[in-house]
Amino acid sequence: MTGNDATAEAMRQIAPDVVTCFPITPQTELMHKFAEHVADGDVDTELVLVESEHSAMSAAVGAAAAGARAMTATAANGLALMWEIVYIAASYRLPIVMPVVNRALSGPINIHCDHSDTMGCRDTGWIQLYSENAQEAYDNTLQALRIAEHPDVLLPVMVTFDGFILSHTAEILEGLEDAEVKDWIGTYEAKYSILNTDDPVTIGPLDLQDYYFEHKRQQVEGMRHAPDVIREIGRAYGELCGRSYDLFEAYRLEDAELAVVALGSTCGTTKVVVDELREQGVKAGLLKIRSFRPFPEAEIAEALGNAKAIGVLDRSISFGAPGGPVHKEIKAALYGTGHEIGIVNYIYGLGGRDMSMNDIKTAFAGLEKVAREGTPDDNIRFLGLRGEGGV
Amino acid sequence: MPGLKQLAEREELMAGGHRACAGCLPMTAMRQILLTAGKDTVSGCSTGCVEVVTTIYPYTAWRNPFIHSAFENSAATMSGVEAAYRSLRRQGRIDKEINFIAMGGDGGTYDIGLQALSGAMERGHNMLYICYDNEAYMNTGIQRSSGTPKGTATSTTPAGKIRQGKKEFPKPLTDIMIAHRIPYVAQATPGYPKDLSDKVEKALSIEGPAFMNILTPCTRGWRYPMEESMDIARLAVDTCFWPIYEVEHGRFKVTRKPKDKRPVSEWLERQGRFSHLFKDKNRHIIDEIQEDTDRNWEWLLKREELTQA
């Protein structure tokens, strides 16, 4: 199955009460597939085919406020258009699950993969789970529902997977049985529902100087509980089907001297490169981030503690900032740990530029020098870029 | 259809003590709407005066369920609520009949929320959308909207040395909603409360989407003494500036035809926002408003004649 098919399959098995949707490449086939399930009566979902992504998220907010399980899916500009309501969904503590098929943000317009869309909304208050392959997109979607609805969390979750690279390429999927999924997700009873006219609530009031701050602090608390919940659900999922999940994956990292940090489909390619380098006697390793929000900084710092050089791969730019979003988090995580580790940021793959094994080898080769000499002045590099600044 | 006396005896769903200005007709409209709709009603509103004055946390004036999300998405939000209701009802998880009313001011409806409104009506959600039209962005300080009448002085179209208020006629929003061919569209005003209440009741009883545009004078933005709100609302109807009518499955019915149609200047002269129009050099703008009003009124009567035949 493709990443889109796998995610649509997870959605079929979840059979949300309400799905809202507006088409955008490369998410379209996910919704085509789900719409077929609706048309065939495989699911009894109310499919609301809205006139924009802004309305897709708005209607999802309305549905979730009514106590329904609500989902939507989008990419890039679609995510950007719903931005305002993405924040609102999180602040209303609505457990909406949204697959995001990563695509470069305009402009210039481009339909291919990078992470500028979801990285741009890393501070919206959503949990973000990144997927390495279609299997993970499927598994993450099933786990996302439980994470979002957990009473200690109650936050919306984005499940991301790389546009075209994962959304449109087929791989073998190990799916759960429908009955297993039904048991796994159980039923959801919202604490408050806008449909309860006997015990009416007001949702979304005006919150001024005397309460807004406290409510934002409560959102922090939900996010603070999330790491334990994500781990607990990842373990339970492993017991169910043999595929356990954690906040991140350490691949041959324990004794690694040269470590690459990445997320998304590039992690698969990086694992192959790590294996090759290991055969050549290079102590290479990978830290694959699954949960970027919440960001498990202490655990990541510990996992990277033995490295002599770290290369952080970013598939998006944070203009004017000291490096890409992942790079900044890794540096912040290592601050104060006492480890003086050389760090280089490799910005790569923007607008779907291919990330080959050779590119990743180039990154590791660069790290050997960093291990000897420490963080260089040119610590932000553009991997696979033609012309000035490219490596 | 309940009479005013019966309405007055019903449970009050809009609590007193909210923060609206004295003489605020949007809030009078809300009260009339809720008394008609009853407690099994989910209401929602876009960002604006009504939302602001009724929901300052930790208080709420809504004794029925209420949701606010953002400025441009009242219709989209309520379409999600209504879709959830349909789903849960089909699953047997809820069995009550519930009304769904999404609302927005003219800014949230004529302008920034028009797309979401059009989408929700086209999709056929069983909900009533109500625009409480006070003819400008009042909550942010009286800026012009596309529903603001020609010649109006607002904060962004002030009467100055070379410009004399808003240049354009208002967008014909009610006509745009009629063109959506939804089952029910109406104009009303709380100045004629029985008419408003009857229309809300009818709109809620009809299966499918309904739209009402309710003229709600604003004492601050229109600049008239607060105790005159109801008079100003009625005069808008009696001058035919704001005809009250309904379009049910395509058939027009004018629900009030003034016996003595007053010149529109009688309505304009009572409002400070039009005072500059009464200078000699601007009188032609009043003439233009009168001509436009007459043309609209004649066209409305013609459509009634055509569709009632």
Boltz contact constraints between the chains, C-beta under 6 A:
constraints:
  - contact:
      token1: [A, 17]
      token2: [B, 87]
      max_distance: 6.0
  - contact:
      token1: [A, 18]
      token2: [B, 83]
      max_distance: 6.0
  - contact:
      token1: [A, 18]
      token2: [B, 84]
      max_distance: 6.0
  - contact:
      token1: [A, 18]
      token2: [B, 87]
      max_distance: 6.0
  - contact:
      token1: [A, 46]
      token2: [B, 83]
      max_distance: 6.0
  - contact:
      token1: [A, 46]
      token2: [B, 86]
      max_distance: 6.0
  - contact:
      token1: [A, 46]
      token2: [B, 87]
      max_distance: 6.0
  - contact:
      token1: [A, 48]
      token2: [B, 83]
      max_distance: 6.0
  - contact:
      token1: [A, 50]
      token2: [B, 119]
      max_distance: 6.0
  - contact:
      token1: [A, 51]
      token2: [B, 119]
      max_distance: 6.0
  - contact:
      token1: [A, 55]
      token2: [B, 76]
      max_distance: 6.0
  - contact:
      token1: [A, 55]
      token2: [B, 116]
      max_distance: 6.0
  - contact:
      token1: [A, 55]
      token2: [B, 119]
      max_distance: 6.0
  - contact:
      token1: [A, 58]
      token2: [B, 69]
      max_distance: 6.0
  - contact:
      token1: [A, 58]
      token2: [B, 73]
      max_distance: 6.0
  - contact:
      token1: [A, 58]
      token2: [B, 76]
      max_distance: 6.0
  - contact:
      token1: [A, 58]
      token2: [B, 77]
      max_distance: 6.0
  - contact:
      token1: [A, 59]
      token2: [B, 76]
      max_distance: 6.0
  - contact:
      token1: [A, 59]
      token2: [B, 79]
      max_distance: 6.0
  - contact:
      token1: [A, 59]
      token2: [B, 80]
      max_distance: 6.0
  - contact:
      token1: [A, 61]
      token2: [B, 69]
      max_distance: 6.0
  - contact:
      token1: [A, 61]
      token2: [B, 77]
      max_distance: 6.0
  - contact:
      token1: [A, 62]
      token2: [B, 77]
      max_distance: 6.0
  - contact:
      token1: [A, 62]
      token2: [B, 78]
      max_distance: 6.0
  - contact:
      token1: [A, 62]
      token2: [B, 80]
      max_distance: 6.0
  - contact:
      token1: [A, 62]
      token2: [B, 81]
      max_distance: 6.0
  - contact:
      token1: [A, 63]
      token2: [B, 80]
      max_distance: 6.0
  - contact:
      token1: [A, 63]
      token2: [B, 83]
      max_distance: 6.0
  - contact:
      token1: [A, 63]
      token2: [B, 84]
      max_distance: 6.0
  - contact:
      token1: [A, 65]
      token2: [B, 67]
      max_distance: 6.0
  - contact:
      token1: [A, 66]
      token2: [B, 81]
      max_distance: 6.0
  - contact:
      token1: [A, 66]
      token2: [B, 84]
      max_distance: 6.0
  - contact:
      token1: [A, 68]
      token2: [B, 84]
      max_distance: 6.0
  - contact:
      token1: [A, 68]
      token2: [B, 87]
      max_distance: 6.0
  - contact:
      token1: [A, 84]
      token2: [B, 70]
      max_distance: 6.0
  - contact:
      token1: [A, 88]
      token2: [B, 69]
      max_distance: 6.0
  - contact:
      token1: [A, 194]
      token2: [B, 42]
      max_distance: 6.0
  - contact:
      token1: [A, 194]
      token2: [B, 65]
      max_distance: 6.0
  - contact:
      token1: [A, 194]
      token2: [B, 67]
      max_distance: 6.0
  - contact:
      token1: [A, 194]
      token2: [B, 81]
      max_distance: 6.0
  - contact:
      token1: [A, 195]
      token2: [B, 85]
      max_distance: 6.0
  - contact:
      token1: [A, 197]
      token2: [B, 39]
      max_distance: 6.0
  - contact:
      token1: [A, 197]
      token2: [B, 40]
      max_distance: 6.0
  - contact:
      token1: [A, 197]
      token2: [B, 65]
      max_distance: 6.0
  - contact:
      token1: [A, 200]
      token2: [B, 64]
      max_distance: 6.0
  - contact:
      token1: [A, 200]
      token2: [B, 65]
      max_distance: 6.0
  - contact:
      token1: [A, 202]
      token2: [B, 55]
      max_distance: 6.0
  - contact:
      token1: [A, 202]
      token2: [B, 60]
      max_distance: 6.0
  - contact:
      token1: [A, 202]
      token2: [B, 62]
      max_distance: 6.0
  - contact:
      token1: [A, 202]
      token2: [B, 66]
      max_distance: 6.0
  - contact:
      token1: [A, 203]
      token2: [B, 67]
      max_distance: 6.0
  - contact:
      token1: [A, 204]
      token2: [B, 67]
      max_distance: 6.0
  - contact:
      token1: [A, 204]
      token2: [B, 68]
      max_distance: 6.0
  - contact:
      token1: [A, 204]
      token2: [B, 69]
      max_distance: 6.0
  - contact:
      token1: [A, 205]
      token2: [B, 55]
      max_distance: 6.0
  - contact:
      token1: [A, 205]
      token2: [B, 57]
      max_distance: 6.0
  - contact:
      token1: [A, 206]
      token2: [B, 52]
      max_distance: 6.0
  - contact:
      token1: [A, 206]
      token2: [B, 55]
      max_distance: 6.0
  - contact:
      token1: [A, 206]
      token2: [B, 56]
      max_distance: 6.0
  - contact:
      token1: [A, 207]
      token2: [B, 57]
      max_distance: 6.0
  - contact:
      token1: [A, 211]
      token2: [B, 57]
      max_distance: 6.0
